[in-house]
């Protein structure tokens, strides 16, 4: 009687092998989606670093040109043209 109840519960009500396969397929799809998102995130991080580096270069150039700022450890030389 117990065995019949367990078989009925697992195979007919819970649809044991089919539900397990469906859940595994869902997990596999999510793993693949996560891997795709990880690749896209890596690309976006690289793009962001490139943009940030370019923006910092522009900012540094403007700071040097407009305000005469220098980096720590640099020596500033100013060459002025002589009028004859």
VOBATI-245686 format. One line per field, with one value per atom (N, C-alpha, C, O, CB): residue number from 0; residue in one letter; atom name; y, x, z negated. Coordinates in Angstrom, 2 decimals. Glycine has a CB too. Example, Ala and Ser with C-alpha at 12.3 -4.5 7.8 and 13.67 -1.06 7.14 Angstrom:
2
n: [0;0;0;0;0;1;1;1;1;1]
res: [A;A;A;A;A;S;S;S;S;S]
atom: [N;CA;C;O;CB;N;CA;C;O;CB]
v: [-5.69;-4.50;-3.30;-3.32;-4.47;-2.25;-1.06;0.03;1.14;-0.60]
u: [13.19;12.30;13.20;14.24;11.31;12.85;13.67;12.90;13.41;14.08]
w: [-7.80;-7.80;-7.80;-8.46;-9.05;-7.08;-7.14;-7.87;-8.04;-5.72]
***
This chain:
84
n: [0;0;0;0;0;1;1;1;1;1;2;2;2;2;2;3;3;3;3;3;4;4;4;4;4;5;5;5;5;5;6;6;6;6;6;7;7;7;7;7;8;8;8;8;8;9;9;9;9;9;10;10;10;10;10;11;11;11;11;11;12;12;12;12;12;13;13;13;13;13;14;14;14;14;14;15;15;15;15;15;16;16;16;16;16;17;17;17;17;17;18;18;18;18;18;19;19;19;19;19;20;20;20;20;20;21;21;21;21;21;22;22;22;22;22;23;23;23;23;23;24;24;24;24;24;25;25;25;25;25;26;26;26;26;26;27;27;27;27;27;28;28;28;28;28;29;29;29;29;29;30;30;30;30;30;31;31;31;31;31;32;32;32;32;32;33;33;33;33;33;34;34;34;34;34;35;35;35;35;35;36;36;36;36;36;37;37;37;37;37;38;38;38;38;38;39;39;39;39;39;40;40;40;40;40;41;41;41;41;41;42;42;42;42;42;43;43;43;43;43;44;44;44;44;44;45;45;45;45;45;46;46;46;46;46;47;47;47;47;47;48;48;48;48;48;49;49;49;49;49;50;50;50;50;50;51;51;51;51;51;52;52;52;52;52;53;53;53;53;53;54;54;54;54;54;55;55;55;55;55;56;56;56;56;56;57;57;57;57;57;58;58;58;58;58;59;59;59;59;59;60;60;60;60;60;61;61;61;61;61;62;62;62;62;62;63;63;63;63;63;64;64;64;64;64;65;65;65;65;65;66;66;66;66;66;67;67;67;67;67;68;68;68;68;68;69;69;69;69;69;70;70;70;70;70;71;71;71;71;71;72;72;72;72;72;73;73;73;73;73;74;74;74;74;74;75;75;75;75;75;76;76;76;76;76;77;77;77;77;77;78;78;78;78;78;79;79;79;79;79;80;80;80;80;80;81;81;81;81;81;82;82;82;82;82;83;83;83;83;83]
res: [X;X;X;X;X;X;X;X;X;X;X;X;X;X;X;X;X;X;X;X;X;X;X;X;X;X;X;X;X;X;X;X;X;X;X;X;X;X;X;X;X;X;X;X;X;X;X;X;X;X;X;X;X;X;X;X;X;X;X;X;X;X;X;X;X;X;X;X;X;X;X;X;X;X;X;X;X;X;X;X;X;X;X;X;X;X;X;X;X;X;X;X;X;X;X;X;X;X;X;X;X;X;X;X;X;X;X;X;X;X;X;X;X;X;X;X;X;X;X;X;X;X;X;X;X;X;X;X;X;X;X;X;X;X;X;X;X;X;X;X;X;X;X;X;X;X;X;X;X;X;X;X;X;X;X;X;X;X;X;X;X;X;X;X;X;X;X;X;X;X;X;X;X;X;X;X;X;X;X;X;X;X;X;X;X;X;X;X;X;X;X;X;X;X;X;X;X;X;X;X;X;X;X;X;X;X;X;X;X;X;X;X;X;X;X;X;X;X;X;X;X;X;X;X;X;X;X;X;X;X;X;X;X;X;X;X;X;X;X;X;X;X;X;X;X;X;X;X;X;X;X;X;X;X;X;X;X;X;X;X;X;X;X;X;X;X;X;X;X;X;X;X;X;X;X;X;X;X;X;X;X;X;X;X;X;X;X;X;X;X;X;X;X;X;X;X;X;X;X;X;X;X;X;X;X;X;X;X;X;X;X;X;X;X;X;X;X;X;X;X;X;X;X;X;X;X;X;X;X;X;X;X;X;X;X;X;X;X;X;X;X;X;X;X;X;X;X;X;X;X;X;X;X;X;X;X;X;X;X;X;X;X;X;X;X;X;X;X;X;X;X;X;X;X;X;X;X;X;X;X;X;X;X;X;X;X;X;X;X;X;X;X;X;X;X;X;X;X;X;X;X;X;X;X;X;X;X;X;X;X;X;X;X;X;X;X;X;X;X;X]
atom: [N;CA;C;O;CB;N;CA;C;O;CB;N;CA;C;O;CB;N;CA;C;O;CB;N;CA;C;O;CB;N;CA;C;O;CB;N;CA;C;O;CB;N;CA;C;O;CB;N;CA;C;O;CB;N;CA;C;O;CB;N;CA;C;O;CB;N;CA;C;O;CB;N;CA;C;O;CB;N;CA;C;O;CB;N;CA;C;O;CB;N;CA;C;O;CB;N;CA;C;O;CB;N;CA;C;O;CB;N;CA;C;O;CB;N;CA;C;O;CB;N;CA;C;O;CB;N;CA;C;O;CB;N;CA;C;O;CB;N;CA;C;O;CB;N;CA;C;O;CB;N;CA;C;O;CB;N;CA;C;O;CB;N;CA;C;O;CB;N;CA;C;O;CB;N;CA;C;O;CB;N;CA;C;O;CB;N;CA;C;O;CB;N;CA;C;O;CB;N;CA;C;O;CB;N;CA;C;O;CB;N;CA;C;O;CB;N;CA;C;O;CB;N;CA;C;O;CB;N;CA;C;O;CB;N;CA;C;O;CB;N;CA;C;O;CB;N;CA;C;O;CB;N;CA;C;O;CB;N;CA;C;O;CB;N;CA;C;O;CB;N;CA;C;O;CB;N;CA;C;O;CB;N;CA;C;O;CB;N;CA;C;O;CB;N;CA;C;O;CB;N;CA;C;O;CB;N;CA;C;O;CB;N;CA;C;O;CB;N;CA;C;O;CB;N;CA;C;O;CB;N;CA;C;O;CB;N;CA;C;O;CB;N;CA;C;O;CB;N;CA;C;O;CB;N;CA;C;O;CB;N;CA;C;O;CB;N;CA;C;O;CB;N;CA;C;O;CB;N;CA;C;O;CB;N;CA;C;O;CB;N;CA;C;O;CB;N;CA;C;O;CB;N;CA;C;O;CB;N;CA;C;O;CB;N;CA;C;O;CB;N;CA;C;O;CB;N;CA;C;O;CB;N;CA;C;O;CB;N;CA;C;O;CB;N;CA;C;O;CB;N;CA;C;O;CB;N;CA;C;O;CB;N;CA;C;O;CB;N;CA;C;O;CB;N;CA;C;O;CB;N;CA;C;O;CB;N;CA;C;O;CB;N;CA;C;O;CB;N;CA;C;O;CB]
v: [-1.18;0.00;1.27;2.20;-0.02;1.28;2.43;2.60;3.71;2.26;1.50;1.55;2.09;2.90;0.15;1.67;2.14;3.64;4.36;1.35;4.10;5.53;6.35;7.40;5.77;5.87;6.57;6.64;7.67;5.89;5.54;5.52;6.49;7.26;4.09;6.44;7.35;8.81;9.65;7.05;9.09;10.46;10.96;12.06;10.54;10.16;10.60;10.64;11.61;9.68;9.62;9.53;10.19;10.77;8.10;10.12;10.65;12.08;12.92;9.74;12.34;13.67;14.64;15.74;13.58;14.25;15.14;15.08;15.90;14.79;14.12;13.91;13.91;14.71;15.01;13.00;12.96;13.15;14.16;11.69;12.31;12.52;13.78;14.48;11.30;14.06;15.20;16.51;17.40;15.16;16.64;17.89;18.13;19.27;17.86;17.08;17.21;17.66;18.51;15.88;17.10;17.49;18.93;19.68;16.55;19.34;20.72;21.71;22.76;20.88;21.36;22.25;22.35;23.44;21.74;21.24;21.27;22.10;22.83;19.86;22.01;22.84;24.31;25.14;22.46;24.65;26.04;26.54;27.68;26.17;25.70;26.06;26.27;27.23;24.96;25.38;25.50;26.80;27.46;24.29;27.15;28.40;29.61;30.56;28.50;29.58;30.71;30.82;31.92;30.56;29.68;29.69;30.31;31.13;28.25;29.92;30.46;31.96;32.73;29.72;32.39;33.82;34.59;35.69;34.03;34.03;34.68;34.80;35.82;33.92;33.79;33.85;34.93;35.65;32.49;35.04;36.09;37.46;38.37;35.94;37.62;38.90;39.22;40.38;38.88;38.21;38.43;38.95;39.85;37.12;38.38;38.84;40.27;41.09;37.91;40.58;41.94;42.92;44.03;42.01;42.52;43.38;43.65;44.77;42.75;42.63;42.81;43.82;44.66;41.46;43.72;44.66;46.07;47.01;44.25;46.22;47.54;48.12;49.32;47.46;47.28;47.76;48.28;49.32;46.64;47.56;47.99;49.32;50.21;46.92;49.44;50.70;51.85;52.95;50.56;51.59;52.63;53.07;54.26;52.13;52.11;52.47;53.31;54.26;51.20;52.97;53.72;55.14;56.10;53.02;55.27;56.60;57.41;58.60;56.50;56.77;57.47;57.92;59.04;56.56;57.06;57.43;58.60;59.53;56.23;58.57;59.67;60.96;62.02;59.32;60.86;62.04;62.60;63.82;61.71;61.72;62.18;62.85;63.81;61.00;62.34;62.94;64.35;65.28;62.07;64.50;65.82;66.76;67.91;65.72;66.26;67.07;67.51;68.66;66.28;66.58;66.91;67.95;68.88;65.64;67.80;68.76;70.14;71.13;68.31;70.22;71.51;72.12;73.33;71.35;71.30;71.79;72.35;73.38;70.67;71.69;72.17;73.47;74.43;71.09;73.49;74.63;75.86;76.94;74.27;75.70;76.85;77.35;78.56;76.49;76.41;76.80;76.61;76.97;76.02;76.05;75.86;74.82;74.88;77.15;73.88;72.86;71.83;71.55;72.17;71.28;70.25;69.07;69.21;70.79;67.92;66.72;66.76;67.47;65.45;65.99;65.89;65.27;64.24;65.06;65.91;65.40;65.97;65.72;63.92;66.73;67.34;68.69;69.35;67.48;69.08;70.40;71.23;70.78;70.32;72.41;73.28;74.23;74.95;74.07;74.23;75.17;76.02;75.49;74.42;77.30;78.18;78.91;79.55;79.19;78.80;79.44;80.59;80.40;78.42;81.76;82.94;83.44;83.45;84.06;83.84;84.35;85.74;86.54;84.40;86.00;87.31;88.21;87.79;87.20;89.43;90.39;91.13;91.65;91.38;91.20;91.88;93.37;94.07;91.46]
u: [0.81;0.00;0.88;0.63;-0.94;1.90;2.81;3.55;3.70;3.81;4.01;4.73;3.84;4.29;5.26;2.64;1.71;1.46;1.37;0.38;1.34;1.12;2.33;2.18;0.83;3.54;4.76;4.91;5.28;5.97;4.63;4.72;3.71;4.04;4.49;2.49;1.44;1.85;1.70;0.09;2.35;2.73;3.87;3.80;3.15;4.91;6.10;5.88;6.26;7.25;5.28;5.21;3.98;4.06;5.23;2.85;1.63;1.32;0.94;0.46;1.47;1.13;2.29;2.09;0.77;3.49;4.66;5.32;6.18;5.68;4.93;5.52;7.05;7.74;5.04;7.55;8.95;9.98;10.69;9.22;10.12;11.24;11.05;12.02;11.41;9.83;9.58;9.84;10.46;8.15;9.37;9.57;11.05;11.51;8.78;11.79;13.22;13.96;14.85;13.80;13.60;14.23;13.89;14.77;13.77;12.64;12.23;12.98;13.42;10.72;13.13;13.85;15.32;15.90;13.73;15.93;17.32;17.48;18.46;17.84;16.53;16.57;16.48;17.19;15.42;15.62;15.50;16.79;17.20;14.37;17.43;18.71;19.78;20.55;19.16;19.82;20.80;20.60;21.56;20.71;19.33;19.05;19.50;20.04;17.55;19.27;19.69;21.20;21.75;19.10;21.88;23.35;23.87;24.79;23.91;23.28;23.71;23.42;24.24;23.00;22.26;21.92;22.89;23.31;20.47;23.25;24.21;25.58;26.26;24.31;26.01;27.30;27.29;28.28;27.64;26.19;26.06;26.12;26.79;24.75;25.41;25.42;26.80;27.21;24.40;27.52;28.89;29.79;30.60;29.46;29.65;30.45;30.09;30.97;30.23;28.79;28.37;28.86;29.27;26.84;28.83;29.33;30.82;31.27;29.05;31.58;33.02;33.28;34.17;33.70;32.50;32.65;32.31;33.03;31.74;31.23;30.82;31.86;32.12;29.46;32.45;33.50;34.69;35.26;33.95;35.07;36.19;35.88;36.72;36.52;34.67;34.27;34.27;34.72;32.88;33.77;33.72;35.12;35.37;32.95;36.03;37.42;38.05;38.78;38.25;37.78;38.34;37.78;38.53;38.04;36.48;35.87;36.40;36.70;34.35;36.52;37.01;38.45;38.81;36.91;39.27;40.67;40.74;41.53;41.45;39.91;39.91;39.42;39.99;39.01;38.37;37.86;38.88;39.03;36.56;39.59;40.60;41.76;42.34;41.12;42.09;43.16;42.76;43.57;43.49;41.51;41.01;40.99;41.41;39.60;40.52;40.46;41.85;42.06;39.78;42.81;44.19;44.77;45.45;45.06;44.50;44.99;44.43;45.16;44.63;43.15;42.52;43.09;43.31;40.99;43.31;43.88;45.28;45.65;43.92;46.05;47.41;47.36;48.07;48.23;46.53;46.49;45.86;46.44;45.73;44.70;43.98;44.55;44.65;42.54;44.93;45.29;46.77;47.22;44.48;47.54;48.96;49.27;50.33;49.59;48.38;48.59;49.60;49.71;47.26;50.34;51.32;51.10;50.50;52.78;51.60;51.51;52.57;53.57;51.65;52.33;53.30;54.59;54.55;52.74;55.71;57.00;57.45;58.59;56.94;56.59;56.98;57.63;57.40;55.76;58.43;59.06;58.46;58.41;60.63;58.01;57.35;58.37;59.07;56.19;58.44;59.29;58.39;57.51;60.38;58.59;57.83;58.80;59.75;56.99;58.55;59.40;58.61;57.52;59.87;59.18;58.50;59.29;60.52;58.36;58.62;59.32;59.89;59.28;58.36;61.05;61.67;61.30;61.35;63.20;60.93;60.59;61.87;62.56;59.48;62.21;63.46;63.35;64.32;63.86]
w: [0.00;0.00;0.00;0.77;-1.20;-0.88;-0.95;0.36;0.86;-2.11;0.91;2.17;3.30;4.11;2.54;3.35;4.37;4.21;5.20;4.29;2.97;2.70;3.13;3.75;1.21;2.81;3.21;4.73;5.28;2.59;5.39;6.85;7.45;8.35;7.39;6.95;7.44;7.20;8.09;6.74;6.02;5.67;6.56;7.10;4.19;6.71;7.46;8.97;9.62;7.16;9.53;10.98;11.58;12.66;11.39;10.90;11.50;11.03;11.84;11.17;9.76;9.23;9.44;9.96;7.73;9.04;9.17;10.54;10.84;8.11;11.35;12.68;12.58;13.22;13.68;11.77;11.36;12.47;12.42;10.70;13.44;14.36;15.22;15.51;15.26;15.63;16.50;15.79;16.35;17.01;14.57;13.83;13.55;13.59;12.51;13.26;13.01;14.27;14.20;12.51;15.40;16.66;17.00;17.44;17.81;16.81;17.08;16.19;16.65;16.88;14.93;14.02;14.41;14.35;12.56;14.82;15.25;16.51;16.65;15.49;17.44;18.66;18.30;18.88;19.61;17.35;16.90;16.29;16.52;15.90;15.51;14.89;15.96;15.89;13.89;16.94;18.02;18.82;19.19;18.97;19.07;19.79;18.98;19.54;20.10;17.67;16.82;16.75;16.73;15.41;16.72;16.71;18.00;17.98;16.53;19.12;20.41;20.48;20.98;21.57;19.99;19.98;19.10;19.45;19.49;17.95;17.05;17.69;17.52;15.74;18.41;19.10;20.17;20.34;19.72;20.90;21.91;21.26;21.76;22.70;20.15;19.43;18.88;18.88;18.31;18.41;17.92;19.04;18.82;17.34;20.23;21.38;21.74;21.99;22.60;21.75;22.06;21.01;21.34;22.17;19.75;18.67;18.82;18.59;17.31;19.20;19.40;20.52;20.42;19.72;21.59;22.70;22.24;22.57;23.89;21.50;21.01;20.05;20.08;20.31;19.20;18.29;19.08;18.74;17.32;20.13;20.96;21.65;21.70;22.01;22.18;22.83;21.84;22.15;23.46;20.63;19.61;19.20;19.01;18.39;19.06;18.72;19.81;19.53;18.48;21.07;22.18;22.20;22.41;23.52;21.98;21.95;20.78;20.91;21.87;19.63;18.45;18.66;18.28;17.21;19.26;19.52;20.48;20.28;20.08;21.53;22.50;21.83;22.06;23.72;21.02;20.33;19.35;19.22;19.59;18.66;17.71;18.45;17.96;16.85;19.62;20.41;20.85;20.81;21.64;21.28;21.68;20.48;20.58;22.30;19.35;18.13;17.70;17.32;17.00;17.75;17.38;18.33;17.89;17.39;19.61;20.59;20.32;20.38;22.01;20.03;19.74;18.46;18.39;19.63;17.44;16.18;16.41;15.83;15.12;17.24;17.51;18.33;18.02;18.27;19.36;20.26;19.59;19.64;21.52;18.98;18.42;17.10;16.88;18.22;16.24;14.88;14.56;13.48;13.91;15.49;15.28;14.21;13.59;14.91;13.98;12.95;13.43;14.62;12.58;12.48;12.79;11.86;10.80;12.67;12.26;11.42;10.34;10.45;12.27;9.30;8.23;8.77;9.44;7.05;8.49;8.94;10.28;10.69;9.03;10.96;12.23;11.99;10.97;13.16;12.93;12.87;14.00;15.15;12.99;13.69;14.66;15.28;14.57;14.00;16.59;17.32;18.20;18.89;18.18;18.17;19.03;19.95;19.50;18.20;21.21;22.21;22.81;23.35;23.33;22.70;23.24;24.45;24.41;22.16;25.48;26.66;26.37;25.66;27.88;26.92;26.74;27.90;29.05;26.61;27.60;28.65;29.04;28.16;28.17;30.35;30.75;30.72;31.04;32.12]
***
